Amino acid sequence: MDSSLNIQYGCGLSCPDGWLNFDASPRLRAERMLLLGSALDTSGKRLFPKAVRYGDIVRGLPVPKASAKAVYCSHVLEHIDRSGIILALRNTFDMLRPGGVFRLVVPDLAWRARSYLDATANGDSVAADNFMRACYLGQETQMRGLMNRLRLALGNADHRWMYDEAAMSVLLKSAGFTDIHRTTLGTAEDPAFALVEEKGRFVDAGHDELALEARRPK
């Protein structure tokens, strides 16, 4: 069993060498169909790099247990429903070898809530609208037409749940993780993380998003 894997899930178009990169996008799944994939290659309309693999962290990724020394996800967990996050974190824990490290980034609910309260205190009449948009919650306009409804049903752009440090730390601890702490870009001991971590994922509007590091105990 290879116990030195680096695994990134919810990778989008990020597909660095040295990592197994997974995404659960319906578009990726369609691209992996033989006939459609060939047609997209011919037309030059393939979106995902060929090395990106289809995989859903809630259902479990096709990798051996205790096979990874590093796991990373960025702006992924907020797109999973609140019950699914428990399975996602348990599956993440199971993938890691003892002593392996998990680093994650999610939007910081606490910062957005403080910004909303500050805005309302200053009499901002659109503070609530801006808060909902900043959290990617709700539905601002009615989805009309079959294609738009399909995008809504099959896509995963909206946030299903939001987290602050305390809430995510409790979930990580419940999944078995230890040494849970807030972190920042470029602070990982393992240099492999530098290949997947991007500044734009850690910072929004000049404020640090919620980035945490946790470890599977030895």
C-alpha positions in Angstrom: 0.0 0.0 0.0 1.3 3.5 -0.9 1.2 5.5 2.2 2.8 8.7 0.7 -0.1 9.9 -1.5 -1.2 13.6 -1.6 -4.9 13.9 -2.3 -6.8 17.0 -3.2 -10.6 16.8 -3.5 -12.9 19.4 -5.0 -9.9 20.5 -7.1 -11.8 22.2 -9.9 -9.2 22.9 -12.6 -6.3 22.8 -10.2 -4.3 19.6 -11.1 -0.7 19.8 -10.0 1.8 17.0 -10.4 2.4 15.0 -7.3 -1.2 15.1 -6.2 -4.2 12.9 -6.9 -6.8 15.4 -7.9 -10.6 14.6 -7.6 -13.7 16.6 -8.3 -17.4 15.8 -8.2 -18.6 18.2 -10.9 -21.3 16.8 -13.2 -19.4 18.4 -16.0 -16.3 16.3 -15.2 -18.4 13.2 -15.1 -19.8 13.9 -18.5 -16.4 14.6 -19.9 -15.2 11.2 -18.7 -17.8 9.5 -20.9 -16.0 8.0 -23.8 -18.0 9.4 -26.8 -18.7 12.8 -25.3 -15.1 13.1 -24.1 -13.8 12.3 -27.6 -16.2 14.9 -29.1 -15.0 17.6 -26.6 -11.4 16.8 -27.5 -12.2 17.2 -31.1 -14.0 20.5 -30.6 -11.4 21.8 -28.1 -14.2 22.3 -25.5 -12.9 20.0 -22.8 -12.8 21.9 -19.5 -11.1 19.7 -16.9 -7.5 18.5 -17.3 -7.4 14.9 -18.2 -5.6 14.0 -15.0 -8.5 15.2 -12.8 -10.4 12.1 -11.5 -14.1 12.0 -10.7 -14.7 11.4 -7.0 -17.3 12.4 -4.4 -15.8 12.8 -0.9 -19.2 12.2 0.8 -19.4 8.8 -0.9 -15.7 8.1 -0.5 -12.9 8.4 -2.9 -11.4 5.4 -4.7 -8.2 5.3 -2.7 -7.0 2.8 0.0 -7.6 3.7 3.6 -4.6 5.2 5.5 -2.8 5.8 2.1 -2.3 9.6 2.2 0.3 11.7 4.0 -1.5 14.9 2.9 -5.1 15.8 2.1 -6.3 19.3 1.0 -9.6 20.9 0.0 -10.3 24.5 -0.7 -13.8 26.1 -0.7 -15.4 22.6 -1.0 -17.0 21.8 2.3 -19.4 24.7 2.3 -21.0 23.1 -0.8 -21.9 19.9 1.1 -25.1 19.7 3.1 -24.8 19.7 6.9 -25.3 16.0 7.3 -23.0 15.2 4.4 -20.1 17.1 6.0 -19.9 14.4 8.7 -19.3 11.7 6.2 -16.9 13.9 4.2 -14.7 14.5 7.2 -14.8 10.8 8.3 -13.8 9.8 4.8 -11.0 12.3 4.8 -9.8 11.0 8.2 -9.8 7.4 6.9 -7.7 8.3 3.8 -4.9 9.7 6.0 -2.2 7.6 7.4 -1.4 8.0 11.1 0.3 11.3 11.5 -1.1 12.6 8.1 -2.1 16.2 7.7 -5.4 17.7 6.5 -5.6 21.3 5.5 -8.8 23.0 4.5 -10.2 26.4 3.6 -13.8 27.5 3.8 -15.5 31.0 3.8 -15.3 32.6 7.2 -18.9 33.0 8.5 -17.8 34.9 11.6 -16.1 37.7 9.5 -19.1 38.0 7.2 -21.4 38.2 10.2 -19.3 40.9 11.9 -19.3 42.9 8.6 -23.1 42.6 8.4 -23.6 43.8 12.0 -21.1 46.7 11.5 -23.0 47.7 8.3 -26.4 47.6 10.0 -25.1 49.6 12.9 -24.0 52.3 10.4 -27.5 52.3 8.9 -26.7 50.4 5.7 -30.1 49.5 4.2 -28.7 46.8 1.9 -26.6 45.1 4.5 -28.8 42.0 4.6 -28.7 41.6 0.8 -24.9 42.0 0.8 -24.5 39.4 3.6 -26.6 36.9 1.7 -24.6 37.5 -1.5 -21.3 37.3 0.4 -22.4 33.9 1.8 -23.8 32.6 -1.5 -27.0 31.8 0.2 -30.6 32.1 -1.1 -31.8 32.5 -4.6 -31.9 36.1 -5.9 -33.9 35.5 -9.1 -36.2 32.8 -10.3 -34.6 30.2 -12.5 -36.5 30.1 -15.8 -36.0 27.7 -18.7 -35.0 24.1 -18.8 -31.3 24.7 -19.1 -31.2 27.1 -16.2 -33.1 24.7 -14.1 -30.8 21.9 -15.0 -27.8 24.1 -14.1 -29.4 24.7 -10.7 -30.2 21.1 -10.1 -26.8 19.7 -11.3 -24.5 22.5 -10.4 -23.0 23.1 -7.1 -22.2 26.8 -7.0 -24.4 27.8 -4.0 -23.3 27.2 -0.4 -25.2 24.5 1.5 -23.8 25.5 4.9 -21.4 28.0 6.5 -18.9 27.6 9.3 -16.9 29.6 11.9 -13.8 28.3 13.5 -15.6 26.8 16.5 -18.1 24.9 14.5 -15.6 23.4 12.1 -13.2 22.5 14.9 -15.9 20.5 16.6 -16.7 18.6 13.4 -13.0 17.8 12.9 -12.6 16.6 16.4 -15.8 14.4 16.1 -14.2 12.8 13.0 -11.1 11.8 15.0 -8.7 14.6 14.2 -6.3 16.1 16.7 -3.9 19.1 16.7 -6.7 21.3 15.2 -5.6 24.9 14.7 -6.1 27.9 12.5 -3.5 28.3 9.8 -2.5 30.6 7.0 -1.1 30.3 3.5 2.5 28.9 3.2 2.7 27.6 6.8 2.5 23.9 6.1 5.5 21.8 7.1 5.0 19.5 4.1 6.2 21.5 1.0 3.8 19.5 -1.2 1.0 21.8 0.0 2.6 24.7 -1.8 1.6 23.1 -5.1 -2.2 23.3 -4.3 -2.6 26.3 -2.1 -3.4 29.7 -3.7 -3.5 33.1 -2.1 -6.8 33.9 -3.7 -8.4 31.0 -1.8 -7.1 32.1 1.6 -8.0 35.8 1.3 -11.2 37.6 0.3 -11.6 41.3 0.2 -8.4 41.6 2.2 -9.5 39.3 5.0 -8.3 35.9 5.8 -10.8 33.1 5.2 -11.2 30.2 7.6 -8.2 27.9 7.1 -7.6 25.0 9.5 -5.0 22.3 9.8 -5.7 19.0 11.5 -3.9 15.7 11.9 -4.8 12.1 12.2 -3.1 10.9 15.4 -0.2 8.5 15.2 
